[in-house]
Amino acid sequence: MDGNTQNHQTSDGAPIDITEKFLLTAADPQDGTSEDRLTQVINAKFEAGFLKPYNYVSGYARLQRYMENK
């Protein structure tokens, strides 16, 4: 098993990795309000590693270089 596999299993006992879990959640979110479904998809995306926080340090450094050149 690779590092993305967690303790989730399909109905036939096959392991589900976190990428598959995200895809399943995005394709068929559970019932609830649209806000609840969006929250589920975003959480699954974050757990799968597809959602990364913005690196403000590199953004500000890039802005500073731009300002110095202009």
Secondary structure per residue as TSV (DSSP state, phi and psi in degrees):
chain	resnum	aa	ss	phi	psi
A	1	M	-	360.0	142.7
A	2	D	-	-86.8	177.7
A	3	G	T	-68.9	-15.0
A	4	N	T	-86.0	-6.2
A	5	T	E	-84.0	130.1
A	6	Q	E	-114.2	-168.6
A	7	N	E	-84.4	20.4
A	8	H	E	-87.6	145.7
A	9	Q	E	-137.9	152.1
A	10	T	-	-78.5	176.0
A	11	S	T	-64.2	-23.7
A	12	D	T	-92.8	7.5
A	13	G	S	91.6	-0.1
A	14	A	-	-75.5	139.1
A	15	P	E	-69.4	148.1
A	16	I	E	-112.7	125.7
A	17	D	E	-84.1	169.6
A	18	I	H	-67.8	-26.6
A	19	T	H	-67.3	-44.9
A	20	E	H	-63.4	-38.1
A	21	K	H	-61.9	-43.0
A	22	F	H	-60.8	-47.0
A	23	L	H	-62.3	-40.8
A	24	L	H	-65.8	-41.0
A	25	T	H	-66.4	-42.3
A	26	A	H	-67.7	-37.2
A	27	A	H	-74.9	-34.6
A	28	D	S	-145.3	74.2
A	29	P	-	-66.8	155.5
A	30	Q	-	-68.2	164.4
A	31	D	S	-63.2	156.0
A	32	G	S	146.7	-173.5
A	33	T	-	-70.8	164.2
A	34	S	H	-62.8	-31.8
A	35	E	H	-66.5	-40.9
A	36	D	H	-64.0	-42.6
A	37	R	H	-65.5	-41.1
A	38	L	H	-63.5	-40.6
A	39	T	H	-61.9	-41.7
A	40	Q	H	-62.0	-44.0
A	41	V	H	-66.5	-43.5
A	42	I	H	-64.1	-41.9
A	43	N	H	-63.6	-42.0
A	44	A	H	-65.1	-38.4
A	45	K	H	-65.2	-41.3
A	46	F	H	-64.6	-44.5
A	47	E	H	-63.2	-32.9
A	48	A	H	-77.8	-10.4
A	49	G	T	88.5	11.3
A	50	F	-	-86.8	-15.3
A	51	L	-	-114.4	113.1
A	52	K	-	-113.6	143.2
A	53	P	-	-67.4	149.1
A	54	Y	-	-69.9	135.4
A	55	N	-	-87.4	95.2
A	56	Y	H	-66.6	-28.9
A	57	V	H	-61.1	-49.4
A	58	S	H	-68.7	-33.2
A	59	G	H	-64.4	-44.9
A	60	Y	H	-68.4	-35.4
A	61	A	H	-64.4	-42.0
A	62	R	H	-64.5	-42.0
A	63	L	H	-60.9	-42.6
A	64	Q	H	-63.1	-43.4
A	65	R	H	-62.0	-41.0
A	66	Y	H	-62.4	-46.8
A	67	M	H	-63.8	-37.4
A	68	E	H	-66.9	-35.4
A	69	N	H	-80.6	-19.2
A	70	K	-	-106.2	360.0
